[in-house]
Amino acid sequence: MQKVAKLIDTTLCIGCKACEVACQQWNDQEFTMGVFNNTYQTMPSLAHNFWNLIQFNELEINGAQSWLMAKYQCMHCADAGCIKACPAPGAIVQNANGIVDFNQDNCIGCGYCITGCPFDVPRLSPTTKKVYKCSLCSDRVAVGLEPSCIKACPTSCLSFGTRDALHHNASKRAEELRADGHAQAGVYDGPGVGGTNVIYVLKHADRPQDYGLPKDPHIPWTVSLWKGPVKWLGNAVFFGGLLTALVHYIKVGPKEAHRDE
């Protein structure tokens, strides 16, 4: 099965938030009251019942005022830190098409997936004590439909298809931007996590942090240490203890209590 992906061309985003509304409607999420903090941004960040956010970043670049808008949601990493950190079997799965999905029935609410995500995406519900995030509309994709946010986008800022085709389109679009005078234009797809199935075209690809994206995303070393050497060391100590007890039993035998005459 080919890997699917979402392409976000930030140069075409107008901040209309149609994708936010479509996401909440399709996933039947409860109404969330935003707060005004001198910005047009709907929410300060993602929430357990708000999986898709248009970030408004107002910056001064090269002496000119720039408004960089970027869609913020799960990146569906090829090497997903949330899966590596999760101790509950079946709580987080990666489908054959590359989509990383959560199964809340198996979630134990430990929150380790939150610490394992270099993009700070998963959110814990204070009510259900389960973790939630964007599923890339895996239910729609499974029956041949595109994600709801892409269906609602009016400017073709968002597109959906195979990862290889969209990566080619993104590279071509970046070339067009560079030819148009934007020398730093490029493609962002998180090579530090094996590539992502959410791909961005950025006019200022040398400064992804200005769009709210980490410059060099990697799975935290603590997760790799815990799930790697520490895990194997713990297993070795456990089975070593069992083996020692067995050898002692065979050589010495059970300890018997002798009653005084």
BALOBA-1460 file (C-alpha; in Angstrom, 3 decimals):
// residues 261
<rec num="1" residu="m" x="0.000" y="0.000" z="0.000"/>
<rec num="2" residu="q" x="1.312" y="3.442" z="-0.896"/>
<rec num="3" residu="k" x="1.918" y="5.990" z="1.831"/>
<rec num="4" residu="v" x="-0.605" y="8.826" z="1.875"/>
<rec num="5" residu="a" x="0.169" y="12.394" z="2.884"/>
<rec num="6" residu="k" x="-1.193" y="15.891" z="3.322"/>
<rec num="7" residu="l" x="0.515" y="18.824" z="1.626"/>
<rec num="8" residu="i" x="0.223" y="22.255" z="3.233"/>
<rec num="9" residu="d" x="1.301" y="25.166" z="1.036"/>
<rec num="10" residu="t" x="1.556" y="27.933" z="3.626"/>
<rec num="11" residu="t" x="1.918" y="30.566" z="0.883"/>
<rec num="12" residu="l" x="-1.712" y="29.965" z="-0.110"/>
<rec num="13" residu="c" x="-3.248" y="29.944" z="3.375"/>
<rec num="14" residu="i" x="-5.593" y="32.888" z="4.006"/>
<rec num="15" residu="g" x="-6.404" y="31.983" z="7.612"/>
<rec num="16" residu="c" x="-10.105" y="31.405" z="6.924"/>
<rec num="17" residu="k" x="-10.231" y="28.513" z="9.449"/>
<rec num="18" residu="a" x="-12.604" y="26.442" z="7.314"/>
<rec num="19" residu="c" x="-10.334" y="23.459" z="8.028"/>
<rec num="20" residu="e" x="-10.754" y="23.965" z="11.776"/>
<rec num="21" residu="v" x="-14.541" y="23.934" z="11.506"/>
<rec num="22" residu="a" x="-14.581" y="20.921" z="9.181"/>
<rec num="23" residu="c" x="-12.362" y="18.975" z="11.569"/>
<rec num="24" residu="q" x="-14.584" y="19.662" z="14.561"/>
<rec num="25" residu="q" x="-17.764" y="18.858" z="12.644"/>
<rec num="26" residu="w" x="-16.547" y="15.584" z="11.158"/>
<rec num="27" residu="n" x="-15.104" y="14.343" z="14.459"/>
<rec num="28" residu="d" x="-18.198" y="15.487" z="16.368"/>
<rec num="29" residu="q" x="-16.142" y="17.505" z="18.829"/>
<rec num="30" residu="e" x="-17.770" y="19.665" z="21.456"/>
<rec num="31" residu="f" x="-17.811" y="23.422" z="21.015"/>
<rec num="32" residu="t" x="-14.678" y="25.037" z="22.410"/>
<rec num="33" residu="m" x="-14.685" y="28.662" z="23.504"/>
<rec num="34" residu="g" x="-11.517" y="30.428" z="22.398"/>
<rec num="35" residu="v" x="-9.798" y="33.325" z="24.101"/>
<rec num="36" residu="f" x="-8.710" y="36.644" z="22.633"/>
<rec num="37" residu="n" x="-5.016" y="37.287" z="23.128"/>
<rec num="38" residu="n" x="-4.369" y="40.090" z="20.615"/>
<rec num="39" residu="t" x="-4.388" y="37.609" z="17.748"/>
<rec num="40" residu="y" x="-6.802" y="36.145" z="15.215"/>
<rec num="41" residu="q" x="-5.759" y="32.634" z="16.295"/>
<rec num="42" residu="t" x="-8.732" y="30.577" z="17.493"/>
<rec num="43" residu="m" x="-6.980" y="28.853" z="20.397"/>
<rec num="44" residu="p" x="-3.583" y="29.305" z="22.092"/>
<rec num="45" residu="s" x="-2.732" y="25.707" z="21.189"/>
<rec num="46" residu="l" x="-4.257" y="22.320" z="20.419"/>
<rec num="47" residu="a" x="-6.616" y="20.608" z="22.852"/>
<rec num="48" residu="h" x="-8.036" y="17.129" z="23.407"/>
<rec num="49" residu="n" x="-11.139" y="18.281" z="21.533"/>
<rec num="50" residu="f" x="-9.406" y="20.639" z="19.078"/>
<rec num="51" residu="w" x="-7.005" y="18.786" z="16.754"/>
<rec num="52" residu="n" x="-6.414" y="21.295" z="13.995"/>
<rec num="53" residu="l" x="-5.233" y="24.878" z="14.534"/>
<rec num="54" residu="i" x="-4.197" y="27.659" z="12.166"/>
<rec num="55" residu="q" x="-1.321" y="29.459" z="13.847"/>
<rec num="56" residu="f" x="-0.955" y="33.187" z="13.186"/>
<rec num="57" residu="n" x="2.676" y="34.276" z="13.508"/>
<rec num="58" residu="e" x="3.301" y="38.003" z="13.078"/>
<rec num="59" residu="l" x="7.023" y="38.692" z="12.658"/>
<rec num="60" residu="e" x="9.456" y="41.215" z="11.272"/>
<rec num="61" residu="i" x="11.664" y="39.628" z="8.603"/>
<rec num="62" residu="n" x="14.340" y="41.639" z="6.769"/>
<rec num="63" residu="g" x="12.834" y="44.866" z="8.018"/>
<rec num="64" residu="a" x="9.355" y="44.060" z="6.718"/>
<rec num="65" residu="q" x="6.287" y="42.922" z="8.622"/>
<rec num="66" residu="s" x="5.369" y="39.333" z="7.763"/>
<rec num="67" residu="w" x="2.341" y="37.278" z="8.707"/>
<rec num="68" residu="l" x="3.190" y="33.595" z="8.585"/>
<rec num="69" residu="m" x="0.200" y="31.290" z="8.903"/>
<rec num="70" residu="a" x="0.615" y="27.537" z="9.256"/>
<rec num="71" residu="k" x="-1.690" y="24.624" z="10.001"/>
<rec num="72" residu="y" x="-0.776" y="22.824" z="13.214"/>
<rec num="73" residu="q" x="-1.775" y="19.195" z="13.754"/>
<rec num="74" residu="c" x="-0.291" y="15.693" z="14.057"/>
<rec num="75" residu="m" x="2.533" y="15.158" z="11.574"/>
<rec num="76" residu="h" x="2.057" y="11.368" z="11.250"/>
<rec num="77" residu="c" x="5.788" y="10.693" z="11.465"/>
<rec num="78" residu="a" x="7.355" y="7.693" z="9.781"/>
<rec num="79" residu="d" x="9.344" y="7.076" z="12.975"/>
<rec num="80" residu="a" x="6.680" y="8.144" z="15.439"/>
<rec num="81" residu="g" x="7.893" y="9.127" z="18.908"/>
<rec num="82" residu="c" x="4.430" y="8.622" z="20.385"/>
<rec num="83" residu="i" x="4.475" y="4.943" z="19.363"/>
<rec num="84" residu="k" x="7.970" y="4.442" z="20.750"/>
<rec num="85" residu="a" x="7.036" y="5.987" z="24.091"/>
<rec num="86" residu="c" x="3.661" y="4.268" z="24.533"/>
<rec num="87" residu="p" x="3.709" y="1.296" z="26.972"/>
<rec num="88" residu="a" x="0.137" y="0.147" z="26.199"/>
<rec num="89" residu="p" x="-0.068" y="-2.426" z="23.362"/>
<rec num="90" residu="g" x="-2.480" y="-1.355" z="20.621"/>
<rec num="91" residu="a" x="-3.095" y="2.134" z="22.000"/>
<rec num="92" residu="i" x="-1.215" y="3.762" z="19.108"/>
<rec num="93" residu="v" x="-0.956" y="2.105" z="15.707"/>
<rec num="94" residu="q" x="0.612" y="3.009" z="12.386"/>
<rec num="95" residu="n" x="-1.465" y="1.879" z="9.434"/>
<rec num="96" residu="a" x="0.065" y="0.461" z="6.259"/>
<rec num="97" residu="n" x="-0.640" y="3.782" z="4.510"/>
<rec num="98" residu="g" x="1.465" y="5.670" z="7.070"/>
<rec num="99" residu="i" x="-1.337" y="7.193" z="9.174"/>
<rec num="100" residu="v" x="-0.621" y="7.189" z="12.923"/>
<rec num="101" residu="d" x="-3.884" y="6.601" z="14.776"/>
<rec num="102" residu="f" x="-4.899" y="6.328" z="18.426"/>
<rec num="103" residu="n" x="-7.134" y="3.600" z="19.862"/>
<rec num="104" residu="q" x="-8.568" y="5.169" z="22.998"/>
<rec num="105" residu="d" x="-9.997" y="1.822" z="24.188"/>
<rec num="106" residu="n" x="-6.435" y="0.645" z="24.845"/>
<rec num="107" residu="c" x="-5.110" y="3.979" z="26.134"/>
<rec num="108" residu="i" x="-4.156" y="3.947" z="29.824"/>
<rec num="109" residu="g" x="-3.783" y="7.731" z="30.063"/>
<rec num="110" residu="c" x="-0.122" y="7.673" z="31.147"/>
<rec num="111" residu="g" x="0.755" y="10.584" z="28.840"/>
<rec num="112" residu="y" x="4.093" y="9.101" z="27.756"/>
<rec num="113" residu="c" x="3.141" y="9.686" z="24.117"/>
<rec num="114" residu="i" x="2.986" y="13.418" z="24.867"/>
<rec num="115" residu="t" x="6.610" y="13.452" z="26.021"/>
<rec num="116" residu="g" x="7.645" y="11.295" z="23.055"/>
<rec num="117" residu="c" x="6.227" y="13.647" z="20.409"/>
<rec num="118" residu="p" x="8.774" y="16.217" z="19.158"/>
<rec num="119" residu="f" x="5.913" y="18.341" z="17.763"/>
<rec num="120" residu="d" x="3.967" y="18.566" z="21.065"/>
<rec num="121" residu="v" x="0.710" y="17.322" z="19.527"/>
<rec num="122" residu="p" x="-1.139" y="14.712" z="21.681"/>
<rec num="123" residu="r" x="-3.435" y="16.088" z="24.357"/>
<rec num="124" residu="l" x="-4.841" y="14.377" z="27.471"/>
<rec num="125" residu="s" x="-8.548" y="14.789" z="28.177"/>
<rec num="126" residu="p" x="-9.227" y="15.832" z="31.789"/>
<rec num="127" residu="t" x="-12.583" y="14.040" z="31.565"/>
<rec num="128" residu="t" x="-11.886" y="10.677" z="29.961"/>
<rec num="129" residu="k" x="-8.184" y="10.520" z="30.942"/>
<rec num="130" residu="k" x="-7.437" y="9.406" z="27.368"/>
<rec num="131" residu="v" x="-5.122" y="11.018" z="24.818"/>
<rec num="132" residu="y" x="-6.388" y="12.424" z="21.499"/>
<rec num="133" residu="k" x="-4.960" y="13.899" z="18.304"/>
<rec num="134" residu="c" x="-5.600" y="14.278" z="14.564"/>
<rec num="135" residu="s" x="-6.228" y="10.906" z="12.891"/>
<rec num="136" residu="l" x="-5.837" y="12.301" z="9.343"/>
<rec num="137" residu="c" x="-9.484" y="11.248" z="9.015"/>
<rec num="138" residu="s" x="-8.453" y="7.587" z="8.806"/>
<rec num="139" residu="d" x="-12.133" y="6.618" z="8.640"/>
<rec num="140" residu="r" x="-12.642" y="8.754" z="5.512"/>
<rec num="141" residu="v" x="-9.366" y="7.716" z="3.912"/>
<rec num="142" residu="a" x="-10.258" y="4.038" z="4.413"/>
<rec num="143" residu="v" x="-13.238" y="4.430" z="2.060"/>
<rec num="144" residu="g" x="-11.442" y="6.533" z="-0.543"/>
<rec num="145" residu="l" x="-12.343" y="10.026" z="0.703"/>
<rec num="146" residu="e" x="-9.959" y="12.859" z="1.477"/>
<rec num="147" residu="p" x="-9.677" y="14.300" z="5.021"/>
<rec num="148" residu="s" x="-12.402" y="16.758" z="5.985"/>
<rec num="149" residu="c" x="-10.008" y="19.720" z="6.390"/>
<rec num="150" residu="i" x="-8.785" y="19.292" z="2.815"/>
<rec num="151" residu="k" x="-12.342" y="18.993" z="1.534"/>
<rec num="152" residu="a" x="-13.177" y="22.354" z="3.136"/>
<rec num="153" residu="c" x="-10.083" y="24.361" z="2.060"/>
<rec num="154" residu="p" x="-11.109" y="27.051" z="-0.485"/>
<rec num="155" residu="t" x="-7.638" y="28.059" z="-1.737"/>
<rec num="156" residu="s" x="-5.973" y="24.686" z="-2.534"/>
<rec num="157" residu="c" x="-3.593" y="25.378" z="0.336"/>
<rec num="158" residu="l" x="-4.253" y="21.765" z="1.368"/>
<rec num="159" residu="s" x="-4.024" y="18.722" z="-0.868"/>
<rec num="160" residu="f" x="-4.090" y="14.972" z="-0.299"/>
<rec num="161" residu="g" x="-2.599" y="12.032" z="-2.168"/>
<rec num="162" residu="t" x="0.349" y="9.675" z="-2.187"/>
<rec num="163" residu="r" x="3.420" y="10.864" z="-0.312"/>
<rec num="164" residu="d" x="5.748" y="10.521" z="-3.293"/>
<rec num="165" residu="a" x="3.482" y="12.568" z="-5.568"/>
<rec num="166" residu="l" x="2.916" y="15.303" z="-2.981"/>
<rec num="167" residu="h" x="6.612" y="15.532" z="-2.160"/>
<rec num="168" residu="h" x="7.287" y="16.052" z="-5.874"/>
<rec num="169" residu="n" x="4.600" y="18.746" z="-6.030"/>
<rec num="170" residu="a" x="6.028" y="20.447" z="-2.943"/>
<rec num="171" residu="s" x="9.542" y="20.517" z="-4.415"/>
<rec num="172" residu="k" x="8.195" y="21.947" z="-7.659"/>
<rec num="173" residu="r" x="6.267" y="24.641" z="-5.802"/>
<rec num="174" residu="a" x="9.382" y="25.554" z="-3.790"/>
<rec num="175" residu="e" x="11.311" y="25.942" z="-7.050"/>
<rec num="176" residu="e" x="8.647" y="28.323" z="-8.325"/>
<rec num="177" residu="l" x="8.910" y="30.416" z="-5.177"/>
<rec num="178" residu="r" x="12.711" y="30.585" z="-5.426"/>
<rec num="179" residu="a" x="12.430" y="31.637" z="-9.070"/>
<rec num="180" residu="d" x="10.021" y="34.349" z="-7.918"/>
<rec num="181" residu="g" x="12.655" y="35.840" z="-5.614"/>
<rec num="182" residu="h" x="12.107" y="33.914" z="-2.376"/>
<rec num="183" residu="a" x="15.564" y="32.371" z="-2.121"/>
<rec num="184" residu="q" x="14.898" y="30.549" z="1.169"/>
<rec num="185" residu="a" x="11.736" y="28.758" z="0.034"/>
<rec num="186" residu="g" x="11.759" y="25.013" z="0.572"/>
<rec num="187" residu="v" x="10.044" y="21.849" z="1.773"/>
<rec num="188" residu="y" x="9.644" y="20.812" z="5.413"/>
<rec num="189" residu="d" x="9.026" y="17.143" z="6.185"/>
<rec num="190" residu="g" x="10.939" y="16.381" z="9.399"/>
<rec num="191" residu="p" x="13.858" y="14.165" z="8.327"/>
<rec num="192" residu="g" x="14.809" y="13.697" z="11.996"/>
<rec num="193" residu="v" x="11.745" y="11.495" z="12.484"/>
<rec num="194" residu="g" x="12.162" y="9.543" z="9.259"/>
<rec num="195" residu="g" x="10.042" y="12.011" z="7.310"/>
<rec num="196" residu="t" x="6.463" y="13.030" z="7.987"/>
<rec num="197" residu="n" x="3.219" y="12.353" z="6.157"/>
<rec num="198" residu="v" x="2.296" y="16.007" z="6.580"/>
<rec num="199" residu="i" x="4.497" y="18.061" z="4.249"/>
<rec num="200" residu="y" x="4.885" y="21.851" z="4.253"/>
<rec num="201" residu="v" x="5.937" y="24.353" z="1.618"/>
<rec num="202" residu="l" x="7.523" y="27.287" z="3.449"/>
<rec num="203" residu="k" x="8.566" y="30.620" z="1.986"/>
<rec num="204" residu="h" x="11.163" y="30.867" z="4.780"/>
<rec num="205" residu="a" x="12.239" y="27.225" z="5.042"/>
<rec num="206" residu="d" x="15.446" y="28.272" z="6.810"/>
<rec num="207" residu="r" x="13.301" y="29.485" z="9.734"/>
<rec num="208" residu="p" x="10.607" y="26.842" z="10.338"/>
<rec num="209" residu="q" x="10.367" y="27.890" z="13.993"/>
<rec num="210" residu="d" x="8.740" y="31.115" z="12.787"/>
<rec num="211" residu="y" x="5.856" y="28.946" z="11.580"/>
<rec num="212" residu="g" x="5.631" y="27.127" z="14.904"/>
<rec num="213" residu="l" x="7.576" y="24.101" z="13.613"/>
<rec num="214" residu="p" x="10.694" y="22.694" z="15.312"/>
<rec num="215" residu="k" x="13.856" y="23.314" z="13.304"/>
<rec num="216" residu="d" x="15.272" y="19.829" z="13.801"/>
<rec num="217" residu="p" x="12.635" y="17.483" z="15.274"/>
<rec num="218" residu="h" x="13.939" y="14.331" z="16.948"/>
<rec num="219" residu="i" x="12.485" y="11.817" z="19.354"/>
<rec num="220" residu="p" x="13.679" y="12.819" z="22.862"/>
<rec num="221" residu="w" x="16.798" y="10.898" z="23.892"/>
<rec num="222" residu="t" x="15.115" y="9.937" z="27.156"/>
<rec num="223" residu="v" x="12.521" y="7.913" z="25.213"/>
<rec num="224" residu="s" x="15.208" y="6.166" z="23.163"/>
<rec num="225" residu="l" x="17.164" y="5.418" z="26.350"/>
<rec num="226" residu="w" x="14.142" y="4.139" z="28.250"/>
<rec num="227" residu="k" x="12.807" y="1.989" z="25.416"/>
<rec num="228" residu="g" x="16.301" y="0.796" z="24.423"/>
<rec num="229" residu="p" x="19.219" y="0.106" z="26.808"/>
<rec num="230" residu="v" x="17.266" y="0.623" z="30.044"/>
<rec num="231" residu="k" x="14.493" y="-1.725" z="28.893"/>
<rec num="232" residu="w" x="16.924" y="-4.458" z="27.900"/>
<rec num="233" residu="l" x="18.945" y="-3.980" z="31.088"/>
<rec num="234" residu="g" x="15.778" y="-4.320" z="33.156"/>
<rec num="235" residu="n" x="14.823" y="-7.492" z="31.302"/>
<rec num="236" residu="a" x="18.322" y="-8.893" z="31.819"/>
<rec num="237" residu="v" x="18.196" y="-8.196" z="35.581"/>
<rec num="238" residu="f" x="14.729" y="-9.755" z="35.867"/>
<rec num="239" residu="f" x="15.561" y="-12.958" z="34.010"/>
<rec num="240" residu="g" x="18.987" y="-13.079" z="35.669"/>
<rec num="241" residu="g" x="17.263" y="-13.096" z="39.055"/>
<rec num="242" residu="l" x="14.982" y="-15.950" z="37.978"/>
<rec num="243" residu="l" x="17.930" y="-17.952" z="36.671"/>
<rec num="244" residu="t" x="19.912" y="-17.404" z="39.888"/>
<rec num="245" residu="a" x="16.975" y="-18.587" z="41.994"/>
<rec num="246" residu="l" x="16.583" y="-21.693" z="39.826"/>
<rec num="247" residu="v" x="20.295" y="-22.592" z="40.043"/>
<rec num="248" residu="h" x="20.263" y="-22.105" z="43.805"/>
<rec num="249" residu="y" x="17.233" y="-24.350" z="44.152"/>
<rec num="250" residu="i" x="18.865" y="-27.115" z="42.078"/>
<rec num="251" residu="k" x="22.231" y="-26.979" z="43.892"/>
<rec num="252" residu="v" x="21.142" y="-26.309" z="47.479"/>
<rec num="253" residu="g" x="17.518" y="-27.333" z="47.497"/>
<rec num="254" residu="p" x="14.665" y="-25.760" z="49.395"/>
<rec num="255" residu="k" x="15.340" y="-24.274" z="52.773"/>
<rec num="256" residu="e" x="13.731" y="-26.333" z="55.512"/>
<rec num="257" residu="a" x="12.922" y="-25.266" z="59.032"/>
<rec num="258" residu="h" x="14.088" y="-27.719" z="61.746"/>
<rec num="259" residu="r" x="12.205" y="-27.740" z="65.062"/>
<rec num="260" residu="d" x="14.340" y="-28.094" z="68.173"/>
<rec num="261" residu="e" x="13.987" y="-31.401" z="70.066"/>
